[in-house]
Amino acid sequence: MIPDRWFVLSVRSPSEQLNNELAEGLIALGGASVEEDLDLLTSYYLPPDDPAAFARAAQEHLERLVDRRLEVVWRWEAHTDWAEAWRRGLKPRRVGRIVVTPSWAEPEPGPDELVIVVDPEMAFGTGEHATTRGALRLLQEALRPGDRVLDIGTGSGILAIAAAELGSGPVLAVEADGDAIENARDNLRRNGVDTRVTLEHAFVDREFLERRGPGAYDLILGNILSGVLRPLLPAFHDALAAGGRLVIGGILEEEADDMIEAAEAAGFELRTEDLEDEWWGALCVRTATARPSA
Ligand SMILES: C[S@@+](CC[C@H](N)C(=O)[O-])C[C@H]1O[C@@H](n2cnc3c(N)ncnc32)[C@H](O)[C@@H]1O
């Protein structure tokens, strides 16, 4: 049960060498975790019946543990919904000419900027994610007006929304996770693109792509994981029309060389690479030459 307030106990550590022992002592008293701020160690407890007695007993316990006199203080702190506080702290983020914003912020877009409203829920895909920002940068380079787009693992729907806002043709956004689908549906509606983006709850595999027919798309977006993307590369090649483009992301920098090799073997040419922190992504173009059979 979450209390409406927490009993917060802090102890000043007389020496850095004693920090671990004191932290373990705070946990042993029932604290969930310990915050360290320089020499001050703090833990949160369910409200004790007698706070002053609890603090005295805690002090004696900690002093016995490190065999020193200690300074211990306590206070009450009202319970905060940290998840809600984090949500409220989100700010609009600029990625190229796209401004990604939660619905409660009011960004002031420049004349050439597009605002996309994405409220973070359970689904992955906000302006806070490096892989999403990378995919958004590559998408802006890749997209041509009227493109038929397939967004695999749409999460919050962010890439599908961006594609539609940038002037694509029809977009099919597919997501395997049922909770994420609901978040994506809300976000499509928020951005007024729910008639241009079709949302499908499905797991994308080779058969899924084959059912769409050869050359069904001009642009495929997949910000997933290399383990999901790599085996699908030949099927992406077949699902793309001549000159079609593929944006991949969610790949660790150390996996990039393997991914490039696999994409080239599947009949793609590397056009642009994107790196933010350790996350790598790429824009690849389907080459005219037929891929070697997989
Ligand atoms: C890293 S998130 C990307 C979300 C969003 N597209 C973005 O760029 O921020 C990957 C999403 O792909 C979904 N996913 C993973 N494998 C999938 C598959 N084979 N078919 C459909 N969705 C998949 C996950 O559930 C997750 O929501």
The ligand as an SDF file (V2000), in Angstrom:
LIG
                    3D

 27 29  0  0  0  0  0  0  0  0999 V2000
   12.0210    0.7110  -29.8640 C   0  0  0  0  0  0  0  0  0  0  0  0
   10.2810    0.6740  -29.9920 S   0  0  0  0  0  0  0  0  0  0  0  0
   10.0620    1.8750  -31.2870 C   0  0  0  0  0  0  0  0  0  0  0  0
    8.8090    2.6870  -31.1570 C   0  0  0  0  0  0  0  0  0  0  0  0
    8.6840    3.8040  -32.1760 C   0  0  0  0  0  0  0  0  0  0  0  0
    8.5390    3.2830  -33.5140 N   0  0  0  0  0  0  0  0  0  0  0  0
    9.8850    4.7320  -32.1120 C   0  0  0  0  0  0  0  0  0  0  0  0
   10.6040    4.8340  -33.1110 O   0  0  0  0  0  0  0  0  0  0  0  0
   10.1050    5.3420  -31.0710 O   0  0  0  0  0  0  0  0  0  0  0  0
   10.0130   -0.8580  -30.8130 C   0  0  0  0  0  0  0  0  0  0  0  0
    8.5580   -1.3090  -30.8580 C   0  0  0  0  0  0  0  0  0  0  0  0
    8.4740   -2.4260  -31.7270 O   0  0  0  0  0  0  0  0  0  0  0  0
    7.5590   -3.3790  -31.2140 C   0  0  0  0  0  0  0  0  0  0  0  0
    7.9310   -4.6490  -31.8830 N   0  0  0  0  0  0  0  0  0  0  0  0
    9.0630   -5.3690  -31.6920 C   0  0  0  0  0  0  0  0  0  0  0  0
    9.1160   -6.3910  -32.5580 N   0  0  0  0  0  0  0  0  0  0  0  0
    7.9870   -6.3160  -33.3280 C   0  0  0  0  0  0  0  0  0  0  0  0
    7.4750   -7.0820  -34.4160 C   0  0  0  0  0  0  0  0  0  0  0  0
    8.1470   -8.1290  -34.9330 N   0  0  0  0  0  0  0  0  0  0  0  0
    6.2730   -6.7320  -34.9500 N   0  0  0  0  0  0  0  0  0  0  0  0
    5.5900   -5.6600  -34.4670 C   0  0  0  0  0  0  0  0  0  0  0  0
    6.0380   -4.8800  -33.4450 N   0  0  0  0  0  0  0  0  0  0  0  0
    7.2290   -5.2040  -32.8870 C   0  0  0  0  0  0  0  0  0  0  0  0
    7.7570   -3.2810  -29.7190 C   0  0  0  0  0  0  0  0  0  0  0  0
    6.6120   -3.7500  -29.0230 O   0  0  0  0  0  0  0  0  0  0  0  0
    7.9960   -1.7850  -29.5350 C   0  0  0  0  0  0  0  0  0  0  0  0
    6.7920   -1.0940  -29.2890 O   0  0  0  0  0  0  0  0  0  0  0  0
  1  2  1  0
  2  3  1  0
  2 10  1  0
  3  4  1  0
  4  5  1  0
  5  6  1  0
  5  7  1  0
  7  8  2  0
  7  9  1  0
 10 11  1  0
 11 12  1  0
 11 26  1  0
 12 13  1  0
 13 14  1  0
 13 24  1  0
 14 15  1  0
 14 23  1  0
 15 16  2  0
 16 17  1  0
 17 18  1  0
 17 23  2  0
 18 19  1  0
 18 20  2  0
 20 21  1  0
 21 22  2  0
 22 23  1  0
 24 25  1  0
 24 26  1  0
 26 27  1  0
M  CHG  2   2   1   9  -1
M  END
$$$$
